[in-house]
């Protein structure tokens, strides 16, 4: 997979920061009828996060505009939030304005953890990781989880209703912003069971896997 595709993906999310929340929430320029089934599954992920035990230190990868960072604040004393797009980080920080969150710009394909955390969380990022890079990425994420710590992943599953649309050339999509600008990005609907198998090989257990029509979440403990 070419470096140009990864560069376009980063450029897309940097540019999309200005419209991300509106497009996901279907408000403002993207106002329209919401799908109750999609909303119910989204709420199920939110509810599960709220049920997580309180932790001292959380690492959020691909934190975006803060939709999930704000959920994590309810269960975390401190959050380190990483993203490759500076505009996403700036939007997140301006929205939350919390002293409990430390922001860091990082290329998540090259990033290496500097310490370990009680909870490592990433939502709607793993579908932007191509299959060829999945083992290396999960190794990096696993290394950031302290013993007895938890990893929590949420995204769209293989075999689901593909809310984000079909893929092209196996692992790509064309995305168009409200401005009309188009970008090529990585998009892979990974089977949650395969992610679970890879995490098991990295020393995780006590799995909780929920799969809906649109989304899934996978939680596991580092043994």
Secondary structure as the mmCIF struct_conf table of DSSP 4:
data_model
#
loop_
_struct_conf.conf_type_id
_struct_conf.id
_struct_conf.beg_label_comp_id
_struct_conf.beg_label_asym_id
_struct_conf.beg_label_seq_id
_struct_conf.end_label_comp_id
_struct_conf.end_label_asym_id
_struct_conf.end_label_seq_id
HELX_RH_AL_P HELX_RH_AL_P1 UNK A 3 UNK A 16
TURN_TY1_P TURN_TY1_P1 UNK A 17 UNK A 19
HELX_RH_AL_P HELX_RH_AL_P2 UNK A 20 UNK A 25
TURN_TY1_P TURN_TY1_P2 UNK A 26 UNK A 26
HELX_RH_3T_P HELX_RH_3T_P1 UNK A 28 UNK A 30
HELX_RH_AL_P HELX_RH_AL_P3 UNK A 36 UNK A 50
TURN_TY1_P TURN_TY1_P3 UNK A 51 UNK A 51
BEND BEND1 UNK A 52 UNK A 52
HELX_LH_PP_P HELX_LH_PP_P1 UNK A 53 UNK A 54
STRN STRN1 UNK A 55 UNK A 61
BEND BEND2 UNK A 62 UNK A 62
TURN_TY1_P TURN_TY1_P4 UNK A 64 UNK A 65
BEND BEND3 UNK A 66 UNK A 66
TURN_TY1_P TURN_TY1_P5 UNK A 67 UNK A 68
HELX_RH_AL_P HELX_RH_AL_P4 UNK A 69 UNK A 72
TURN_TY1_P TURN_TY1_P6 UNK A 73 UNK A 75
STRN STRN2 UNK A 76 UNK A 83
BEND BEND4 UNK A 84 UNK A 84
HELX_RH_AL_P HELX_RH_AL_P5 UNK A 86 UNK A 96
TURN_TY1_P TURN_TY1_P7 UNK A 99 UNK A 100
STRN STRN3 UNK A 101 UNK A 105
TURN_TY1_P TURN_TY1_P8 UNK A 108 UNK A 110
BEND BEND5 UNK A 114 UNK A 115
STRN STRN4 UNK A 117 UNK A 123
BEND BEND6 UNK A 124 UNK A 124
HELX_RH_3T_P HELX_RH_3T_P2 UNK A 126 UNK A 128
BEND BEND7 UNK A 129 UNK A 129
HELX_RH_AL_P HELX_RH_AL_P6 UNK A 131 UNK A 143
TURN_TY1_P TURN_TY1_P9 UNK A 144 UNK A 144
STRN STRN5 UNK A 145 UNK A 155
HELX_LH_PP_P HELX_LH_PP_P2 UNK A 156 UNK A 157
TURN_TY1_P TURN_TY1_P10 UNK A 158 UNK A 159
BEND BEND8 UNK A 160 UNK A 160
TURN_TY1_P TURN_TY1_P11 UNK A 163 UNK A 164
STRN STRN6 UNK A 168 UNK A 168
TURN_TY1_P TURN_TY1_P12 UNK A 169 UNK A 171
STRN STRN7 UNK A 172 UNK A 176
TURN_TY1_P TURN_TY1_P13 UNK A 178 UNK A 179
BEND BEND9 UNK A 180 UNK A 180
STRN STRN8 UNK A 182 UNK A 186
HELX_RH_AL_P HELX_RH_AL_P7 UNK A 192 UNK A 201
TURN_TY1_P TURN_TY1_P14 UNK A 202 UNK A 203
STRN STRN9 UNK A 204 UNK A 211
BEND BEND10 UNK A 213 UNK A 214
STRN STRN10 UNK A 216 UNK A 222
#
